[in-house]
Amino acid sequence: MAQKSRLTKRKKTGYALGIFTESLIYNMFYTYYLTFLNEIVGIQPKYSSIIIFISIAWDAVTDPMIGSYTDRVGVDKRKFMQKSLFPLALTFIVAWTSIGAGFQSQTLKILLYTLISMAIWVFYTMYTIPYYAVVAELTEDYDERTQIRSLSSLLNAIAVGLGNILPALVPTVAILLGEKYASNAYAVIAAVISILAVVLGFVCCKSLQGVYEPKKASDASDEQTGLKGTMRAFGQILKLKPAKYFFLFVFFFLATSSMIQSNLTYMVIDCIGMDYDTGIVFVILSMVVAMAITVPLVEKTAEKKDRRFAVIVFLSITLVGEIALKIIGLDAEVGGFKIMCIVSPALLGLGAGTFWTLFYSIGYDLVELDELKTGKRRESIITALPQLVQKFGSAFGILAVGQLLSFYGYNSAADPAGSESLIQVVTDPKIVNGMENISTVIPAALLAVSILSAILYPMTRERVNLLMAALHKKRNGEEYSTEGLEKLL
């Protein structure tokens, strides 16, 4: 395992820049792909949400396979990440082309974009599983792990901004392309994002040289490989007492955030009542600034107390805020200004900044708990399992949005497919109220379950310190005590 002293500030920054590769693609997809399929390709919302659900669910299924493979002896996580970059960029661009807009059959459209989306997420996972897992191999220090993830999360605020603001330029790009090619404006933006993702992905991989080494045989005794071994490993990890609460926390938070994020376009135009071009800029800037402010506050709180405490405090603030949004109304004005274009996304940024700063650091603690119980280090598998849960949570949130939009009566397929007009303004109060619910009280209910799960999660700083002390003695062949670890073991 690499030594802590080798993690220079430059190396940490280089690694953290790799978040752009993951986040740019993730955010453009989660915020705009439902809208793209609805408005440009002309697929009904109830079907477009199913496309996204299937593709992300497929990705969740591939997570354990990729995680198991990259945990094998001799597999170089850095090189594995590099190999995913170009195919990820290519499939991402293709996914945003309007090649299926001219199809009359909804079935053909659904099949085409489902297959393309599935391809994106396979290559995405090939990059992200080793990217996040490698931190657990670089350092075992409780606070240093939080610091590395905090730096990555701070840069993620910028990546979130780019991943959301660049696609907001689609109407402008459509005008520049002219009527004939306007429907491919999203593909142009996807190409720009893909170039950034590839370049910064290579920077990240380069930064790992000299601080990361592939596992050797001595690092993974009695290693299990293949599907059967992976399922056995998952079963062992799921038996860890803290795991169930951690996974519930992850699932319900991602369902919350993906529901709000995938509804942003409708929230801006129909609920807040702003022009898309102006409103989306305010929304994204507010969300990014809120994330940037939240990250250091969360990091300091986690260092002073612990990660679980920070999660509970900041997500509880987000929960109260979401309920307040519904009570006040998303169309509220102050001095004629639509104030919710700042307040609502700021709450999303508060929640997202909290989650992404601490999510992986919390998960890393399970690596040591698993090692204490089994004698194995399975960084990638333990990263893959929460990612599996994360993606099912995200897929569930987007699926719920599509189904709820249809339930409330919205049908984008009635609009001309491929029109350069991004979206038609909704005037039916029932539909508008439903869209407001999708951005406020419904995700608030999901967030409440996530917070409750965090409260029940037993991995405090005190217990992690006891765990590490016992583990170091076990590694050295000394007698060790599990006193104080009863809630973990």
Secondary structure, 3 states (H helix, E strand, C coil): CCCHHHCCHHHHHHHHCCHHHHHHHHHHHHHHHHHHHHHHHCCCHHHHHHHHHHHHHHHHHHHHHHHHHHCCCCCCHHHHHHHHHHHHHHHHHHHCCCCCCCCCCHHHHHHHHHHHHHHHHHHHHHHHHHHHHHHHHHCCCHHHHHHHHHHHHHHHHHHHHHHHHCHHHHHHHHHHHCCCCHHHHHHHHHHHHHHHHHHHHHHHHHHCCCCCCCCCHHHCCCCCCHHHHHHHHHHHHHCCHHHHHHHHHHHHHHHHHHHHHHCHHHHHHHHHCCCHHHHHHHHHHHHHHHHHHHHHHHHHHHHHCCHHHHHHHHHHHHHHHHHHHHHHCCCCEECCEECHHHHHHHHHHHHHHHHHHHHHHHHHHHHHHHHHHHCCCCHHHHHHHHHHHHHHHHHHHHHHHHHHHHHCCCCHHHCCCCCCCCCCCCCCHHHHHHHHHHHCHHHHHHHHHHHHHHHHCCCCHHHHHHHHHHHHHHHCCCCCCCCCCCCCC
